[in-house]
Amino acid sequence: RLIEEDGALRVESGVLGATSRTTPQDAIAALHRALSRELESGLDQVLAEPGRSIWREERQRYRDGTRYPDALECQVDGGRAVVMTPMGDEIVLVLEGSAWRVETMRAADEASESP
């Protein structure tokens, strides 16, 4: 799917609806979609409590934090981007080839402790 952005066309999704991750914002949108899918059932089958509950809470936290793209703060420095969610969580992205990918995700309490 092509969309117009800043007067230019760019690919938003490709083959079979695969998401383009040509910008950090695209990668965050892809992360949000992945967290929104009901994929946890496989993890639910292999994780014991309390790990299962912790995973569900973290998944919900990052899904909620990435729900509104306009509320995210993004700072790009070359092939690295740091995205702050409204809840204060930090998502670090790295550029691999032409696609942005999630490197780390830190909850607000962990993000405030990072150097």
C-alpha positions in Angstrom: 0.0 0.0 0.0 1.3 3.4 -0.9 0.6 6.5 1.1 1.5 10.2 0.6 3.7 11.7 3.3 5.3 15.1 3.2 4.6 15.4 -0.5 6.2 12.1 -1.4 4.9 8.5 -1.8 6.2 5.8 0.4 5.3 2.1 0.9 3.3 1.6 4.1 2.8 -2.2 3.6 4.1 -4.7 1.2 3.5 -8.3 0.2 0.5 -9.9 2.0 0.1 -6.8 4.2 3.5 -7.0 5.7 4.3 -3.7 7.4 7.0 -1.4 6.1 9.4 -0.4 8.8 11.2 2.4 6.9 10.8 4.9 9.8 10.9 4.4 13.6 7.2 5.3 13.6 6.5 2.5 11.2 8.4 0.1 13.5 6.4 1.3 16.5 3.1 0.8 14.6 4.3 -2.7 13.7 5.1 -3.4 17.3 1.7 -2.2 18.4 0.0 -4.4 15.8 2.1 -7.5 16.9 1.2 -6.9 20.5 -2.5 -6.5 19.7 -2.7 -9.9 18.0 -3.8 -12.8 20.0 -0.3 -14.5 19.8 0.2 -14.9 23.5 -1.7 -18.2 23.6 1.5 -20.0 22.6 3.4 -18.3 25.4 0.6 -19.0 27.8 1.0 -22.7 27.1 4.7 -22.7 28.0 5.0 -20.0 30.7 4.3 -20.9 34.3 2.8 -18.5 36.8 3.9 -15.8 37.7 5.8 -15.5 34.4 2.5 -15.8 32.5 1.0 -12.9 34.4 4.1 -10.8 34.1 4.1 -11.3 30.3 0.5 -10.4 30.0 1.0 -7.2 32.0 4.0 -6.2 30.0 2.3 -6.9 26.7 -0.7 -4.8 27.8 1.6 -2.0 29.0 3.5 -1.6 25.7 0.3 -2.1 23.6 -1.4 0.7 25.5 1.7 2.9 25.4 2.0 2.6 21.6 -1.7 3.0 20.8 -1.5 6.7 19.9 1.4 7.5 17.6 1.0 11.2 17.9 1.6 10.9 21.7 5.0 9.3 21.3 8.3 11.2 21.5 10.9 10.0 19.0 14.6 11.0 18.8 16.6 9.7 16.0 20.4 9.7 16.0 21.7 8.0 12.8 20.7 4.3 12.9 19.4 4.4 16.5 16.1 5.9 17.7 14.7 6.3 21.2 10.9 6.4 21.6 9.3 7.5 24.8 5.6 6.5 25.4 3.2 8.7 27.3 3.7 6.4 30.3 7.4 7.1 30.3 8.4 3.7 28.9 11.4 3.7 26.5 11.6 1.7 23.3 15.0 1.7 21.6 15.1 0.9 17.9 18.0 0.2 15.6 18.2 0.4 11.8 19.1 -3.0 10.3 19.5 -2.6 6.5 16.4 -0.6 5.5 14.2 -1.7 8.4 13.9 -0.4 11.9 13.7 -3.0 14.6 13.1 -3.0 18.3 16.3 -3.5 20.3 15.1 -3.0 23.8 12.0 -2.0 25.7 12.3 -0.6 29.2 9.5 0.2 31.6 9.4 3.7 33.0 11.0 2.7 36.3 13.8 1.0 34.4 14.2 3.7 31.8 14.7 6.4 34.5 17.6 4.3 35.9 19.4 3.9 32.5 22.5 6.0 31.9 
